[in-house]
């Protein structure tokens, strides 16, 4: 049994293209996890922005 060394890849470790990462796929896939992270960060930014704006408009 030989182990692959270096930058060689097999069917499980091949790098994904940008088109494949941005595709909208359902289920527990790497693409779904990427979109989940993007949407979570967008939600945090919107939530923090609302808090900051409301503190400037209605201080104290």
N, C-alpha and C positions, 0 to 999 in steps of 0.2 A: 504494500500500500504506500503510495507516494503522496506527499503533501505538496501543493502548489506554493511557490515562493514568489515574492516580489509583487509586481503590479498586475499579474495575471488574474483574470476573473472567471468565474463560472456562472451558471444560470442563476445562482442565488445571490451573488455579490456584484452583479454588473451595475455600473452607474446608470441612473435614470436620466433621461433627457428632460429639458425644461418643459417641453410640451406634455410629457407624461406626468410630471409632477403637478402641473397646473390643470390637468384634466379633472372633471367632476365625476367621481366614481362613488357608488354607494357601498355600504358595508364597512367592515374593519380592514381598510386598506391604507397604505402609506399616504395616498393622495387625500383620503378623508381626514387623516390625522393632521396633515399640513393645513387643510382648509379649516379644521377645528381650531388650530392654533392661531391662524390669521383672524378668524372671527372673534376669538377670545380677546386678542390684543386690541382689536377695533372696539370691542365692548368696553374694555378698561379705559381706553383713551376717551371715548364718548362719556363714560361715567365720571371720570376725573375732570373732564372739561366742564360738565354740568355743575359739579361741585364747586369748582373754582369760579365760574361765572356767577353762580348764585351767591357765593360769599362776597363777591365784589358788589353785587346789586343790593343784597340785603345783609349788610355787615352786623355782626354781634348777635 
